[in-house]
């Protein structure tokens, strides 16, 4: 399924498209109510959604957040802390975002991987790498997904919400999530 068909499946119009980086998705799913940034980020996310902003992320961001949540759960169990049920609260929160349709998860296509390879090679040969050359660079892959999404919606404002401006702003119109307002 293309980005266009995923985004048009709801059938409504939208003001802009915000692409969430992994770190923002992690903040939204974090159930630690004592962590003020998480609460602020959740309010920001809800406000965007209620105002008609289309909010998307990558399946790769889902993977990165999920592996972190599962890892934390395993470490807590090993330390003697037993969760109240089998699933950590952050995992439930992440899955609800997917099921409830508040957030659209873009699959990684061959087209995105080909573009990512091109972006990576161009950045590497110009000295702008974001990772070691042997690492899988998820920032590059989600940047490619961002660029394909932007190209599918010419004239539409598409912005990457992140706290990782250093790497993502090389390839995307990126901003700190706190600076994205409507």
C-alpha positions in Angstrom: 0.0 0.0 0.0 1.4 3.4 -0.9 1.7 6.4 1.4 -1.1 8.0 -0.5 -3.6 5.2 0.0 -2.7 4.9 3.7 -3.2 8.7 4.2 -6.4 9.0 2.2 -8.1 6.0 3.8 -9.7 8.2 6.5 -11.1 10.4 3.8 -10.8 13.7 5.6 -8.7 16.7 4.8 -5.7 17.7 6.9 -3.7 20.8 7.7 -0.3 19.3 7.6 1.5 16.0 7.9 3.7 15.4 10.9 6.1 12.4 10.7 7.1 11.2 14.2 10.7 10.1 14.7 11.4 7.2 17.1 12.2 9.4 20.1 8.8 11.2 19.8 6.9 8.0 19.5 8.7 6.7 22.6 7.7 9.8 24.5 4.1 9.4 23.5 4.1 5.7 24.6 6.0 6.3 27.9 3.7 5.6 30.8 6.0 7.2 33.4 3.6 10.0 34.6 6.4 11.6 36.6 8.3 12.3 33.4 6.9 15.8 32.5 8.2 15.7 28.9 6.1 12.6 28.2 3.0 14.3 29.4 3.7 17.4 27.4 4.4 15.4 24.3 1.1 13.4 24.7 -0.8 16.7 25.0 0.9 18.1 21.9 0.1 14.8 20.0 -3.6 15.0 21.0 -3.8 18.6 20.0 -2.3 17.9 16.6 -4.8 15.1 16.0 -7.8 17.1 17.2 -6.9 19.9 14.9 -6.8 17.7 11.8 -3.1 17.1 11.4 -2.2 13.8 9.8 0.3 12.1 12.0 2.5 9.3 10.6 5.5 7.3 11.6 7.5 4.4 10.2 7.2 0.7 11.0 10.9 1.0 11.8 10.1 3.6 14.6 7.6 1.1 15.9 10.3 -1.6 15.9 12.8 0.7 17.8 10.3 1.7 20.4 8.9 -1.8 20.8 12.4 -3.3 21.3 13.2 -0.7 23.9 10.0 -1.4 25.8 10.5 -5.1 25.7 14.1 -4.8 26.8 13.0 -2.6 29.8 10.4 -5.1 30.7 12.9 -7.9 30.7 15.4 -5.9 32.8 12.7 -5.0 35.4 11.7 -8.7 35.7 15.3 -9.7 36.2 15.6 -7.0 38.9 12.6 -8.5 40.7 9.9 -6.1 39.7 6.9 -7.9 38.4 4.5 -6.0 36.1 0.9 -6.1 37.0 0.2 -8.1 33.9 2.1 -9.8 31.0 2.3 -6.6 28.8 4.2 -3.5 29.9 2.0 -0.4 29.8 4.1 1.3 27.2 3.7 -1.7 24.8 -0.1 -1.5 25.3 0.0 2.3 24.6 2.0 1.7 21.4 -0.3 -1.0 20.2 -3.4 1.2 20.9 -2.0 3.9 18.7 -1.9 1.4 15.9 -5.3 -0.1 16.5 -7.2 3.1 17.2 -5.9 4.8 14.1 -4.5 7.9 15.8 -1.2 7.3 14.2 -0.5 5.8 10.8 2.5 3.4 10.5 4.2 3.5 7.1 5.7 0.2 5.8 9.2 0.2 4.5 9.0 -0.2 0.7 11.7 -1.2 -1.7 11.5 2.3 -3.1 12.2 3.8 0.3 15.2 1.4 0.8 16.6 2.3 -2.7 16.3 6.0 -1.9 17.8 5.5 1.5 20.8 3.7 -0.1 21.3 6.7 -2.4 20.9 9.2 0.5 23.4 7.2 2.6 26.0 7.0 -0.2 25.7 10.7 -1.0 26.0 11.6 2.7 28.9 9.2 3.3 30.9 10.5 0.3 30.4 14.1 1.5 31.3 13.4 5.1 27.8 13.7 6.5 27.3 10.3 7.9 24.9 9.7 10.8 26.3 6.2 11.7 29.2 3.9 11.2 29.2 2.6 7.6 28.5 -1.0 8.8 25.4 0.0 10.8 21.9 -0.1 9.5 21.0 3.6 9.6 17.4 3.8 10.5 17.5 7.6 10.4 18.4 7.4 6.7 15.6 5.0 6.0 12.9 7.1 7.7 14.3 10.2 6.0 13.8 8.4 2.7 10.2 7.5 3.8 9.7 11.2 4.7 11.0 12.3 1.3 8.7 9.9 -0.6 5.7 11.1 1.5 6.6 14.7 0.8 6.9 14.0 -2.9 3.4 12.3 -2.9 1.8 15.4 -1.4 3.4 18.4 -3.3 2.5 21.7 -1.7 1.5 20.0 1.5 3.6 20.9 4.6 5.3 17.7 5.8 7.6 18.0 8.8 9.6 15.5 10.8 9.0 15.8 14.6 12.2 14.8 16.5 14.7 15.7 19.1 17.5 14.5 16.7 17.8 17.6 14.6 21.5 17.0 14.0 21.0 13.9 11.8 17.5 14.3 10.4 17.7 17.9 9.4 20.3 16.9 6.8 17.6 15.0 4.8 14.2 16.4 6.1 12.4 19.5 7.1 12.8 18.6 10.7 11.9 20.4 13.9 11.8 19.8 17.6 8.4 18.6 18.5 7.8 21.5 20.8 8.3 23.9 17.9 5.7 22.4 15.7 2.5 24.4 16.2 -0.7 25.0 14.3 
